[in-house]
């Protein structure tokens, strides 16, 4: 079972993703903003950070950067409608982070999580 921290400010998207990943057998803790997600990263160890990029306050890129500093072994997947931002060469995204562009099917997110964790 993969322990996943999900950070997504859209309530319906967060509920949708958390439910699908739980049904796939993963242990999910979900948060509506980057600040509370970072507090969780400071308290616990997660196998995977699954985060939206555009969130008010602490955005997903900064959350991932800080999370990678706390635990360099944690895998990171961004879920975003703004993939070009995450993929730009000047973007401070952690090395090895993956990007899954919205919209996507639940099957795709579950497959991507499985693929990232198997790597």
N, C-alpha and C positions, 0 to 999 in steps of 0.2 A: 504494500500500500504506500503510495506516494503522499507525503505531507506537503500540501500546497497552500500558499498564502495568495489569495485573490484580492486585488485592489481594483475596484471599478466604481466610479461615482454614479453611474446610471443604475438605479435600483432594480429595474426590470431585467437589465442585462446581467447584473451581478447575481440575481436570484436564478436566472436561467442557466448561467454558466455553473454556478455552485451546485445546482440540482443535477445537471448532466454529469459533472465530474464525480459527484457522490455516487450516482447510479453506476458509474464505471469503476467504482471501488476505491476511489481516492479519499483521503482525509483532507477536508477543506476548511480553512478559516477565511471568512470573507469580510472585507472592510470597505467602507464607502469613501474613504479618502486616504491620501498618502501619509498624513501625519499619524493616524491611528495604526495604519499598516506598518509604519516604521517602528512604532512602539512595540508591536508584536515581534518584529524582526530582532529587536534588541533583547527581548525576553526569551525567545524560543528559536530553535533551529528548524528550518524548513528545507525540503528537498528542492522545491521549485517556487519561484516568485512569478505569478501570472498577473501582469498589471497593464491597465490602460495607460496610454501616454498622457493624454490631455485630461487633467483633473485640476480642480481649483486647489490653491495652496501648493502643497508639495506635489509636483507632477511625477509621472511614472518614470521618467528618465532619471530624475534626481533620487527617487526612491530606489531604483535599481542600482544606481551608483553607490549609494550608501549601504544598501543590502549586500552588494558585492564586497565592500570593504569589511563588513561585519563577518561575512562568510563567503570566501572566494570559491568554495565548492558548490554553492547554491546555483542551480540553473535558473535562467531568466528567459521568459517569453513575454513579449509585448503584444497586446491586443489593441489594435488601433485602426481608425479610419484615416490616419495620417502617416502611413508607412514611409513616405518619402522623407519625413522629418527624422524618423528613427534610423533610416538607412543612409542618411547623408554622411559624408566622410568627416565633416566637422562636428558631428553630433557626439556628445560625451557618453555614449552608451557603453556599458561594460562589454569587454571582449567575449565573443561567443554567444551573445544574446540573440534570440530568434525573434522574428516579427510575424504575426499572423494578422492579416488585414481584414477589417470588417467590410462587408458582412461575410459571415462564414456560417457553415452548418455545424450543429453540435458534434456530428461525427468528425468533422475536421479538427475541432479543438481537442477532442479526446485522442485522436490519432497523433496530433502534434505533441501533446503531453507525453504520450507513450514513446514516441520517437525520440524526443529530447531526453527522456529519462533513460532510454536504452543506450544512448550515445556515450 
